[in-house]
Amino acid sequence: MGRCDVPQYRNALPQLSGDVFLTDAGVETDLIFNHGIEIREFAAHTLLPTPQGREALTRYFEGFLDLARDTNTGFILDSVTWKAHAHWAASLGADTAELRAANDDSIRFIADLRARHSANAKPIVLNAVIGPRGDAYRPEGTIAMEAAEEYFFEQLGWLAATDADMVTALTFNQAGEAAGLARAARTVGMPAVVSFTVETNGALPTGQSLAEAIAQVDEATNSSPAYYMINCAHPDHFAGVLADAPWARRIRGVRANASRRSHAELNDSPTLDSGDPRELAGQYRELAERMPWLNVFGGCCGSDLRHLTEIARALPGPRRATA
């Protein structure tokens, strides 16, 4: 299925200007734990085929789009394609054609949402999300850059034929896999963002430091990622390793977990730990004041519209990136 229009921001991502942009929060954990909506295999794209699922996703995203309007910020609108790739085909009972259709439908869905919120004063960027192969918390094996480049080329090819403005490798846990995705994204002409997850010590689950991971990806890709992010970890887990250094200035965004629990603890917990939204917002403000080049702010597991509302209120006033 081809796109109906030329992607609006693919050749010039507006968040690179340094203006503040929000994202959504933890879509799966919010819908499952706060709204009682079952998500098969934790794959949110499986909600799109039913009217009830589609309406749940619409209500969820429209709350954040309204927040962006009310706070006069830009918004990065994610597709629900984190698990819509071949690694998960067997568990989802989906073939290649069905996975491609899910990617197409997810981008059409967010494109329609953007059109309905065209009154927002600041840009709304369509962001195609891709998750890693295997468990984001526990790498199932080392994935070589070349293998990852070949693997992700399929899903990126599908997304390049849609209206998506960019792609984000979300919750990636190893540098080689991230570099492979970034290389494949460059080949298909999609701006790419790499968002790493870290453990409670601020290092990737592989043990590699965040600084080393960013340096490795940049070296392997000629610095092709538009920028980097950190997601699926609490600020207490990574704030201490961030510094005013060239590698840290490549990080523009944060999507933190609401909980201080480790990945292992979160995996084993039958209940949701939503933390303290105001405390989390204060930690975001501290990060934004210490690292004024940060300008993309959202949430991850356990967070919802309450957290993003507090974060948006707590952020320093409009500012430009200094990187």
DOKE-232068 format. One record per residue (C-alpha): residue number from 1; x, y, z. Coordinates in pm, 1 decimal, m for minus. Each point is the difference from the previous one (the first is absolute). Layout:
BEGIN
<site k="NUM" xx="X" yy="Y" zz="Z"/>
...
END
This chain:
BEGIN
<site k="1" xx="0.0" yy="0.0" zz="0.0"/>
<site k="2" xx="151.4" yy="331.8" zz="m98.4"/>
<site k="3" xx="m19.0" yy="323.0" zz="190.5"/>
<site k="4" xx="m257.7" yy="258.1" zz="m89.7"/>
<site k="5" xx="223.8" yy="303.8" zz="53.7"/>
<site k="6" xx="366.7" yy="85.1" zz="25.6"/>
<site k="7" xx="107.2" yy="m38.3" zz="366.1"/>
<site k="8" xx="m28.9" yy="339.2" zz="161.2"/>
<site k="9" xx="321.5" yy="16.1" zz="203.1"/>
<site k="10" xx="221.4" yy="m283.8" zz="m124.3"/>
<site k="11" xx="253.0" yy="237.7" zz="m154.8"/>
<site k="12" xx="6.1" yy="247.5" zz="289.7"/>
<site k="13" xx="m94.3" yy="m127.0" zz="345.8"/>
<site k="14" xx="m139.0" yy="300.6" zz="191.0"/>
<site k="15" xx="122.4" yy="m122.9" zz="339.9"/>
<site k="16" xx="356.3" yy="58.9" zz="m116.6"/>
<site k="17" xx="m70.6" yy="371.9" zz="40.7"/>
<site k="18" xx="16.6" yy="m47.6" zz="376.0"/>
<site k="19" xx="m364.1" yy="86.8" zz="70.2"/>
<site k="20" xx="m167.4" yy="m213.6" zz="265.1"/>
<site k="21" xx="m181.4" yy="m312.3" zz="m121.2"/>
<site k="22" xx="m205.6" yy="m244.7" zz="202.2"/>
<site k="23" xx="m66.0" yy="m366.4" zz="m68.7"/>
<site k="24" xx="m257.6" yy="m233.2" zz="148.9"/>
<site k="25" xx="67.0" yy="m229.7" zz="296.7"/>
<site k="26" xx="m25.6" yy="m374.5" zz="63.8"/>
<site k="27" xx="m277.7" yy="m92.6" zz="m238.7"/>
<site k="28" xx="m3.9" yy="m372.7" zz="76.0"/>
<site k="29" xx="25.2" yy="25.6" zz="379.6"/>
<site k="30" xx="m254.9" yy="282.8" zz="12.5"/>
<site k="31" xx="m259.9" yy="m181.3" zz="m208.8"/>
<site k="32" xx="53.8" yy="m336.7" zz="170.3"/>
<site k="33" xx="21.9" yy="103.8" zz="364.8"/>
<site k="34" xx="m192.9" yy="328.4" zz="12.7"/>
<site k="35" xx="m274.0" yy="m75.7" zz="m253.1"/>
<site k="36" xx="m32.3" yy="m377.7" zz="11.7"/>
<site k="37" xx="68.6" yy="m46.9" zz="m371.3"/>
<site k="38" xx="167.5" yy="m324.0" zz="m99.5"/>
<site k="39" xx="288.7" yy="34.9" zz="m246.5"/>
<site k="40" xx="97.1" yy="m325.1" zz="m163.6"/>
<site k="41" xx="371.6" yy="m77.2" zz="38.6"/>
<site k="42" xx="53.7" yy="360.3" zz="122.7"/>
<site k="43" xx="m27.3" yy="103.3" zz="m366.7"/>
<site k="44" xx="m218.0" yy="311.4" zz="m16.6"/>
<site k="45" xx="m49.1" yy="m21.7" zz="m376.8"/>
<site k="46" xx="m230.3" yy="m296.3" zz="65.9"/>
<site k="47" xx="m257.1" yy="251.4" zz="131.0"/>
<site k="48" xx="m37.7" yy="177.0" zz="m333.4"/>
<site k="49" xx="m219.3" yy="m255.6" zz="m184.1"/>
<site k="50" xx="m291.4" yy="28.9" zz="246.4"/>
<site k="51" xx="m220.3" yy="307.9" zz="53.6"/>
<site k="52" xx="41.9" yy="m30.6" zz="376.7"/>
<site k="53" xx="377.8" yy="m23.1" zz="m20.5"/>
<site k="54" xx="24.9" yy="284.2" zz="m246.6"/>
<site k="55" xx="m218.6" yy="219.4" zz="218.6"/>
<site k="56" xx="215.5" yy="m78.4" zz="305.7"/>
<site k="57" xx="313.1" yy="104.5" zz="m187.6"/>
<site k="58" xx="m174.8" yy="313.0" zz="m128.9"/>
<site k="59" xx="m101.2" yy="107.2" zz="350.8"/>
<site k="60" xx="349.1" yy="m71.1" zz="126.7"/>
<site k="61" xx="188.9" yy="202.4" zz="m261.4"/>
<site k="62" xx="m249.6" yy="285.9" zz="m15.1"/>
<site k="63" xx="62.7" yy="74.6" zz="367.0"/>
<site k="64" xx="367.5" yy="65.8" zz="m77.8"/>
<site k="65" xx="m76.3" yy="193.2" zz="m317.9"/>
<site k="66" xx="m230.4" yy="225.6" zz="201.3"/>
<site k="67" xx="274.2" yy="43.8" zz="260.4"/>
<site k="68" xx="244.2" yy="106.9" zz="m271.4"/>
<site k="69" xx="m256.3" yy="249.0" zz="m128.7"/>
<site k="70" xx="m68.2" yy="141.0" zz="346.1"/>
<site k="71" xx="370.3" yy="33.6" zz="85.6"/>
<site k="72" xx="93.2" yy="133.0" zz="m344.5"/>
<site k="73" xx="258.0" yy="m271.5" zz="m61.4"/>
<site k="74" xx="74.6" yy="m218.5" zz="m296.2"/>
<site k="75" xx="m94.2" yy="m366.1" zz="11.7"/>
<site k="76" xx="165.9" yy="m317.7" zz="m125.8"/>
<site k="77" xx="m286.2" yy="m237.0" zz="m79.4"/>
<site k="78" xx="103.5" yy="m365.6" zz="19.6"/>
<site k="79" xx="m127.3" yy="m288.3" zz="m205.9"/>
<site k="80" xx="m82.5" yy="m320.6" zz="189.1"/>
<site k="81" xx="244.3" yy="m207.4" zz="m204.9"/>
<site k="82" xx="251.9" yy="m88.2" zz="272.7"/>
<site k="83" xx="m60.9" yy="m374.8" zz="m48.8"/>
<site k="84" xx="m133.9" yy="5.8" zz="m358.0"/>
<site k="85" xx="304.5" yy="m172.1" zz="m150.0"/>
<site k="86" xx="102.6" yy="m350.6" zz="m93.7"/>
<site k="87" xx="155.5" yy="m107.2" zz="331.2"/>
<site k="88" xx="m347.8" yy="m3.8" zz="155.1"/>
<site k="89" xx="m185.1" yy="m154.9" zz="m295.5"/>
<site k="90" xx="m32.4" yy="m346.7" zz="155.4"/>
<site k="91" xx="m126.4" yy="118.0" zz="339.8"/>
<site k="92" xx="m243.9" yy="237.3" zz="m170.4"/>
<site k="93" xx="m110.8" yy="m259.7" zz="m254.0"/>
<site k="94" xx="65.2" yy="251.3" zz="m277.5"/>
<site k="95" xx="156.4" yy="m40.9" zz="m342.6"/>
<site k="96" xx="207.9" yy="258.2" zz="m185.7"/>
<site k="97" xx="m298.3" yy="149.7" zz="m181.0"/>
<site k="98" xx="m185.6" yy="47.2" zz="328.4"/>
<site k="99" xx="300.0" yy="163.7" zz="165.3"/>
<site k="100" xx="39.2" yy="241.0" zz="m289.6"/>
<site k="101" xx="m370.7" yy="82.4" zz="13.3"/>
<site k="102" xx="33.5" yy="69.1" zz="373.9"/>
<site k="103" xx="283.1" yy="246.3" zz="m65.6"/>
<site k="104" xx="m197.1" yy="172.6" zz="m276.7"/>
<site k="105" xx="m313.5" yy="19.6" zz="213.3"/>
<site k="106" xx="186.9" yy="136.3" zz="301.6"/>
<site k="107" xx="147.0" yy="287.4" zz="m200.4"/>
<site k="108" xx="m337.2" yy="76.7" zz="m158.9"/>
<site k="109" xx="m149.8" yy="2.9" zz="348.8"/>
<site k="110" xx="243.0" yy="260.0" zz="136.0"/>
<site k="111" xx="m16.3" yy="201.2" zz="m323.8"/>
<site k="112" xx="m376.9" yy="25.0" zz="47.9"/>
<site k="113" xx="53.0" yy="105.9" zz="361.5"/>
<site k="114" xx="237.8" yy="274.0" zz="m112.8"/>
<site k="115" xx="m251.0" yy="122.0" zz="m256.5"/>
<site k="116" xx="m270.5" yy="21.2" zz="267.6"/>
<site k="117" xx="233.1" yy="204.7" zz="219.7"/>
<site k="118" xx="119.1" yy="237.3" zz="m270.7"/>
<site k="119" xx="m100.3" yy="292.5" zz="224.1"/>
<site k="120" xx="302.2" yy="m71.1" zz="222.7"/>
<site k="121" xx="231.8" yy="296.9" zz="m42.6"/>
<site k="122" xx="322.7" yy="m203.9" zz="11.9"/>
<site k="123" xx="104.5" yy="m289.4" zz="m226.9"/>
<site k="124" xx="m122.1" yy="m355.8" zz="44.4"/>
<site k="125" xx="263.0" yy="m245.3" zz="m127.6"/>
<site k="126" xx="m99.7" yy="m350.5" zz="m110.7"/>
<site k="127" xx="247.5" yy="m238.3" zz="163.2"/>
<site k="128" xx="20.3" yy="m366.9" zz="m104.1"/>
<site k="129" xx="112.3" yy="m207.2" zz="298.4"/>
<site k="130" xx="206.6" yy="m318.5" zz="m30.9"/>
<site k="131" xx="91.8" yy="m220.5" zz="293.1"/>
<site k="132" xx="297.2" yy="m234.8" zz="30.6"/>
<site k="133" xx="7.6" yy="m365.7" zz="m90.0"/>
<site k="134" xx="m81.9" yy="m188.1" zz="316.7"/>
<site k="135" xx="m41.8" yy="116.2" zz="358.8"/>
<site k="136" xx="88.4" yy="366.8" zz="42.2"/>
<site k="137" xx="92.9" yy="m60.7" zz="364.6"/>
<site k="138" xx="211.3" yy="m312.1" zz="m47.0"/>
<site k="139" xx="193.7" yy="m32.6" zz="m326.8"/>
<site k="140" xx="m45.7" yy="m352.7" zz="m128.9"/>
<site k="141" xx="332.3" yy="9.0" zz="m181.9"/>
<site k="142" xx="244.6" yy="234.1" zz="m166.8"/>
<site k="143" xx="m135.5" yy="138.1" zz="m326.7"/>
<site k="144" xx="266.2" yy="104.7" zz="m248.8"/>
<site k="145" xx="m39.0" yy="330.1" zz="m179.2"/>
<site k="146" xx="m6.6" yy="m161.2" zz="m344.9"/>
<site k="147" xx="m270.1" yy="m248.8" zz="103.5"/>
<site k="148" xx="m209.2" yy="277.6" zz="153.5"/>
<site k="149" xx="36.9" yy="215.9" zz="m309.6"/>
<site k="150" xx="m129.1" yy="m280.7" zz="m218.3"/>
<site k="151" xx="m279.8" yy="m88.2" zz="240.8"/>
<site k="152" xx="m143.7" yy="348.2" zz="58.4"/>
<site k="153" xx="19.1" yy="91.9" zz="m367.6"/>
<site k="154" xx="m331.3" yy="m181.1" zz="m54.0"/>
<site k="155" xx="m209.0" yy="196.0" zz="251.3"/>
<site k="156" xx="177.9" yy="325.0" zz="m84.8"/>
<site k="157" xx="m80.5" yy="m54.1" zz="m365.5"/>
<site k="158" xx="m368.0" yy="m31.0" zz="85.9"/>
<site k="159" xx="11.8" yy="314.6" zz="212.4"/>
<site k="160" xx="190.6" yy="199.8" zz="m260.9"/>
<site k="161" xx="m297.9" yy="m46.4" zz="m232.9"/>
<site k="162" xx="m236.1" yy="166.4" zz="249.7"/>
<site k="163" xx="m46.9" yy="356.2" zz="126.0"/>
<site k="164" xx="226.9" yy="m59.3" zz="300.9"/>
<site k="165" xx="241.4" yy="287.7" zz="55.4"/>
<site k="166" xx="259.4" yy="m196.2" zz="196.5"/>
<site k="167" xx="74.0" yy="m326.1" zz="176.9"/>
<site k="168" xx="108.7" yy="m63.3" zz="358.1"/>
<site k="169" xx="180.7" yy="m312.3" zz="116.7"/>
<site k="170" xx="m169.8" yy="m11.6" zz="339.9"/>
<site k="171" xx="122.4" yy="m193.6" zz="303.9"/>
<site k="172" xx="309.8" yy="m133.1" zz="m175.9"/>
<site k="173" xx="245.2" yy="m176.9" zz="226.8"/>
<site k="174" xx="314.7" yy="m51.1" zz="m209.4"/>
<site k="175" xx="203.2" yy="229.0" zz="m220.2"/>
<site k="176" xx="59.3" yy="m238.4" zz="m290.0"/>
<site k="177" xx="m371.5" yy="m52.9" zz="m55.9"/>
<site k="178" xx="m65.0" yy="374.4" zz="24.2"/>
<site k="179" xx="276.5" yy="75.4" zz="m251.5"/>
<site k="180" xx="m144.9" yy="m253.8" zz="m242.8"/>
<site k="181" xx="m343.2" yy="160.0" zz="17.8"/>
<site k="182" xx="148.2" yy="346.7" zz="m46.1"/>
<site k="183" xx="189.4" yy="m115.2" zz="m309.4"/>
<site k="184" xx="m312.4" yy="m158.6" zz="m148.1"/>
<site k="185" xx="m202.0" yy="314.6" zz="72.3"/>
<site k="186" xx="259.7" yy="208.5" zz="m183.0"/>
<site k="187" xx="m24.6" yy="m233.4" zz="m298.9"/>
<site k="188" xx="m379.1" yy="42.4" zz="m26.5"/>
<site k="189" xx="19.0" yy="375.6" zz="61.3"/>
<site k="190" xx="m161.9" yy="12.0" zz="344.5"/>
<site k="191" xx="136.3" yy="227.0" zz="275.4"/>
<site k="192" xx="72.1" yy="m225.8" zz="296.3"/>
<site k="193" xx="16.4" yy="51.7" zz="375.9"/>
<site k="194" xx="156.7" yy="m257.1" zz="230.5"/>
<site k="195" xx="m144.1" yy="m32.9" zz="350.4"/>
<site k="196" xx="194.4" yy="m222.8" zz="237.1"/>
<site k="197" xx="m127.7" yy="m160.4" zz="318.0"/>
<site k="198" xx="232.6" yy="m32.0" zz="298.0"/>
<site k="199" xx="14.0" yy="m192.2" zz="324.4"/>
<site k="200" xx="1.9" yy="146.2" zz="351.8"/>
<site k="201" xx="374.2" yy="73.2" zz="m34.4"/>
<site k="202" xx="m49.1" yy="213.8" zz="m310.6"/>
<site k="203" xx="160.6" yy="m255.2" zz="m233.2"/>
<site k="204" xx="m164.7" yy="m196.3" zz="m279.4"/>
<site k="205" xx="m119.5" yy="m353.3" zz="86.9"/>
<site k="206" xx="310.8" yy="m125.6" zz="m181.9"/>
<site k="207" xx="216.3" yy="183.0" zz="253.8"/>
<site k="208" xx="121.2" yy="259.4" zz="m251.8"/>
<site k="209" xx="m8.4" yy="359.8" zz="116.6"/>
<site k="210" xx="m237.9" yy="243.4" zz="m164.2"/>
<site k="211" xx="294.3" yy="212.5" zz="m112.8"/>
<site k="212" xx="167.4" yy="m299.5" zz="m167.2"/>
<site k="213" xx="m324.8" yy="m111.4" zz="m166.2"/>
<site k="214" xx="m65.4" yy="340.9" zz="m153.3"/>
<site k="215" xx="361.3" yy="26.2" zz="m114.2"/>
<site k="216" xx="m19.1" yy="m346.3" zz="m157.5"/>
<site k="217" xx="m316.9" yy="76.9" zz="m193.9"/>
<site k="218" xx="126.5" yy="337.4" zz="m115.9"/>
<site k="219" xx="330.1" yy="m148.2" zz="m114.4"/>
<site k="220" xx="m170.3" yy="m283.6" zz="m189.1"/>
<site k="221" xx="m255.7" yy="224.9" zz="m169.8"/>
<site k="222" xx="192.5" yy="322.7" zz="m57.1"/>
<site k="223" xx="m225.0" yy="155.4" zz="266.7"/>
<site k="224" xx="m313.7" yy="m65.4" zz="m204.2"/>
<site k="225" xx="m253.5" yy="m6.6" zz="289.6"/>
<site k="226" xx="m172.9" yy="336.6" zz="25.3"/>
<site k="227" xx="42.1" yy="m25.9" zz="376.4"/>
<site k="228" xx="m18.9" yy="m243.5" zz="289.4"/>
<site k="229" xx="m243.2" yy="m55.9" zz="284.7"/>
<site k="230" xx="m25.5" yy="m197.1" zz="323.5"/>
<site k="231" xx="m318.4" yy="m191.0" zz="77.7"/>
<site k="232" xx="m140.6" yy="m274.4" zz="222.7"/>
<site k="233" xx="208.6" yy="90.3" zz="306.2"/>
<site k="234" xx="m57.6" yy="231.6" zz="296.8"/>
<site k="235" xx="203.0" yy="325.4" zz="20.0"/>
<site k="236" xx="166.8" yy="m133.5" zz="313.8"/>
<site k="237" xx="151.3" yy="m271.6" zz="m218.1"/>
<site k="238" xx="166.2" yy="223.3" zz="m258.0"/>
<site k="239" xx="19.5" yy="361.6" zz="119.0"/>
<site k="240" xx="330.1" yy="m67.9" zz="176.5"/>
<site k="241" xx="179.9" yy="m111.5" zz="m317.2"/>
<site k="242" xx="m100.2" yy="302.3" zz="m206.6"/>
<site k="243" xx="244.4" yy="285.5" zz="m36.1"/>
<site k="244" xx="73.5" yy="302.6" zz="m215.7"/>
<site k="245" xx="201.5" yy="m196.7" zz="m253.2"/>
<site k="246" xx="m19.3" yy="m35.2" zz="m379.1"/>
<site k="247" xx="m161.2" yy="m345.4" zz="22.8"/>
<site k="248" xx="m262.1" yy="122.6" zz="247.3"/>
<site k="249" xx="m86.7" yy="292.3" zz="m225.9"/>
<site k="250" xx="m110.2" yy="m255.1" zz="m258.6"/>
<site k="251" xx="m286.4" yy="m86.9" zz="240.2"/>
<site k="252" xx="m304.5" yy="218.8" zz="m60.6"/>
<site k="253" xx="m279.6" yy="m199.8" zz="158.3"/>
<site k="254" xx="m110.1" yy="m183.7" zz="313.1"/>
<site k="255" xx="m290.5" yy="m240.6" zz="42.6"/>
<site k="256" xx="39.4" yy="m128.9" zz="353.8"/>
<site k="257" xx="m183.2" yy="m270.1" zz="188.9"/>
<site k="258" xx="m220.2" yy="117.4" zz="283.2"/>
<site k="259" xx="139.1" yy="m270.0" zz="230.0"/>
<site k="260" xx="341.0" yy="m29.6" zz="162.3"/>
<site k="261" xx="m22.7" yy="m378.5" zz="m27.4"/>
<site k="262" xx="258.2" yy="m188.0" zz="m201.6"/>
<site k="263" xx="m94.7" yy="m166.8" zz="m326.3"/>
<site k="264" xx="m1.6" yy="m338.8" zz="173.9"/>
<site k="265" xx="m231.0" yy="129.0" zz="271.2"/>
<site k="266" xx="m234.3" yy="157.3" zz="m253.8"/>
<site k="267" xx="m13.7" yy="m323.1" zz="m197.8"/>
<site k="268" xx="m97.0" yy="m199.2" zz="309.5"/>
<site k="269" xx="m254.3" yy="247.8" zz="138.1"/>
<site k="270" xx="m371.4" yy="m80.0" zz="m47.1"/>
<site k="271" xx="m93.2" yy="361.4" zz="83.3"/>
<site k="272" xx="88.8" yy="337.1" zz="m146.9"/>
<site k="273" xx="233.0" yy="234.9" zz="185.0"/>
<site k="274" xx="m90.6" yy="348.2" zz="m123.3"/>
<site k="275" xx="235.9" yy="178.3" zz="237.3"/>
<site k="276" xx="m53.5" yy="365.1" zz="88.1"/>
<site k="277" xx="m82.8" yy="217.5" zz="m305.7"/>
<site k="278" xx="106.0" yy="325.1" zz="170.0"/>
<site k="279" xx="327.1" yy="m142.1" zz="124.8"/>
<site k="280" xx="75.1" yy="m136.0" zz="m347.7"/>
<site k="281" xx="m78.3" yy="340.2" zz="m151.5"/>
<site k="282" xx="244.6" yy="162.3" zz="239.0"/>
<site k="283" xx="270.6" yy="m240.9" zz="m111.6"/>
<site k="284" xx="m72.5" yy="85.9" zz="m363.6"/>
<site k="285" xx="36.4" yy="368.7" zz="82.3"/>
<site k="286" xx="334.5" yy="m63.6" zz="165.6"/>
<site k="287" xx="120.6" yy="m187.6" zz="m307.7"/>
<site k="288" xx="m125.7" yy="273.9" zz="m233.7"/>
<site k="289" xx="174.2" yy="269.7" zz="203.0"/>
<site k="290" xx="325.2" yy="m196.5" zz="15.1"/>
<site k="291" xx="m16.5" yy="m102.4" zz="m366.8"/>
<site k="292" xx="m172.3" yy="288.5" zz="m182.2"/>
<site k="293" xx="40.5" yy="m173.0" zz="m336.0"/>
<site k="294" xx="m266.2" yy="m254.7" zz="103.9"/>
<site k="295" xx="m325.8" yy="86.4" zz="m174.8"/>
<site k="296" xx="m200.2" yy="m322.9" zz="m48.2"/>
<site k="297" xx="m188.0" yy="m118.0" zz="308.9"/>
<site k="298" xx="m236.1" yy="m291.1" zz="50.4"/>
<site k="299" xx="m62.9" yy="m305.4" zz="212.7"/>
<site k="300" xx="35.8" yy="m375.3" zz="m8.8"/>
<site k="301" xx="m120.9" yy="m293.6" zz="211.7"/>
<site k="302" xx="m233.6" yy="95.9" zz="283.2"/>
<site k="303" xx="m43.1" yy="359.8" zz="m114.8"/>
<site k="304" xx="m313.8" yy="152.0" zz="m147.0"/>
<site k="305" xx="m160.8" yy="335.7" zz="m74.4"/>
<site k="306" xx="24.7" yy="103.6" zz="366.3"/>
<site k="307" xx="378.3" yy="m28.9" zz="m10.2"/>
<site k="308" xx="37.4" yy="186.0" zz="m330.2"/>
<site k="309" xx="m228.6" yy="277.5" zz="121.4"/>
<site k="310" xx="221.4" yy="53.5" zz="304.4"/>
<site k="311" xx="315.9" yy="m23.6" zz="m213.2"/>
<site k="312" xx="m129.1" yy="257.2" zz="m250.0"/>
<site k="313" xx="m82.8" yy="238.3" zz="284.8"/>
<site k="314" xx="336.6" yy="m49.2" zz="168.8"/>
<site k="315" xx="226.2" yy="52.0" zz="m300.6"/>
<site k="316" xx="192.4" yy="325.9" zz="m30.5"/>
<site k="317" xx="m142.6" yy="253.3" zz="m242.8"/>
<site k="318" xx="54.0" yy="m16.1" zz="m380.1"/>
<site k="319" xx="367.3" yy="m24.5" zz="m86.1"/>
<site k="320" xx="229.3" yy="m81.8" zz="m288.0"/>
<site k="321" xx="247.2" yy="m284.0" zz="m9.9"/>
<site k="322" xx="359.5" yy="98.3" zz="70.6"/>
<site k="323" xx="154.6" yy="m304.1" zz="m166.0"/>
END
